[in-house]
C-alpha cells in the first residue's frame, strides 16, 4: 500500500514473511523525490523502524530534500519484534544473559531475505552504497552487521548505541571492560582493516546516569569514546572516517534521535559530502 506522507516523500508499507525469523517483518520504504536519479541511489537500512514513524521521519527527509541538503537516498525502516533483545545484539557472541540468540538469524534475514526483496521490488540491482543505522540495541546490531559484512556495507549510524553489551556481569570481580565489552573486543582483535568504512556516533549527555568505573563520565559516552579510540588505533580518522555527535541534554529517547538524525544524513549524503 502506498500513500503520500509529505510533499515529496512517499512511504510504502510492506510485510516480509521471514523463514529465518519465523515471523512477518514489517518494513517501510521511504522513497526520495521522483526527480531523484535512481542510477546513483544509496540505500540506508534502519533498525527499529517503528521509531521512524514516531519521529515523523518522512518530514525530516522532506525538509532536507526541499532545502537541497541531501541527495539520492532510499531508506528502509525495519520494525522490531517483541523478541527484540534476541534478534538484535552481536551475531557471533551472546551477552552475559544469553541475549542476542537470534542475531545471526537476523543477519541472514537482512542479507538473504530483505536485500533481495528490496532489489526485486524496486527493480534496482545495484546501489551506489549500502549503509545501516539504528538506535540503542538496534544501533549495536547495525554496527555489528556493518563491521562483519564490510563488502556489503560502507557506513553505519549508531544512536545511543548499546556498546556496553558484554559477556560478563560487571558485578563480577574479574569483569574487565577492555575484554568483556563484546563489540570493543571484536573490533580490537580483528586483524583486518577496512579503510572504506565510515562511522557516525550520537550520544546524549543525559543518555543515562550509570558510571560503572566512577570516572565522572556516564557509561554510554564512555563506551562510545572507548570504541572510537579502538577505531583510531586501527587507522580510522576522525577527519575522514568517524563523526561523533554529543548532544547536550540529549536523552535515550526518540525525540533526541530525531534531533540528531538530520546531522547523520547531512554527514553521509549531504551535497558535497
C-alpha angles and dihedrals in degrees: 000000000000128000132168107244097180140001096283106008124083123193124204122194118212137175121213121198102222118204091190097051095032093224144084111271117207115215130179122211115211107198121203119230114300090247091066117120102242091193088070099039125144123207124223120188116197127195120218092035090177087071089058089059090051093050092046092241092182090064091049089054092045092055092049094048095045091053088047090238100134134028143205104357129148114193130200121194113204113203115221126234131233086261091061096137091059100040093048124054130069117330098214099041135043119217121245091274093050093255120150093050092144098039093104089052089049088054089054091048090054096046103032104031112019098042094050089045091054093047094046094045096047095034086227112129101176130044127195087237138342121224139176135211139174149163127250108323088003088058092053089049092051091049092049092050094048094046093050095043104042093153090058101042135035107181137038134191117204117189115189086338120203092238089151087078103135142173096221132052109255087224090068114103093232095049109136116184091204090058106027102048097095102208093044092051094043093056095037093053095043107103091203127096121200105193095187094064119105127194133204120190128185125186131168123222088231094044089120140330102233118117106176096178094042094231095135094254121105114245097245091059093039093051093048095047089046091053092048089053089056090051090050091050088055091053106268116138131219087217097058112006109030134056120183120191118187112186117207108230089005115151139201093265145098097261090058093048090048089055092050099042097080089056089054093049093047090048093052105031108013118135107273094011 
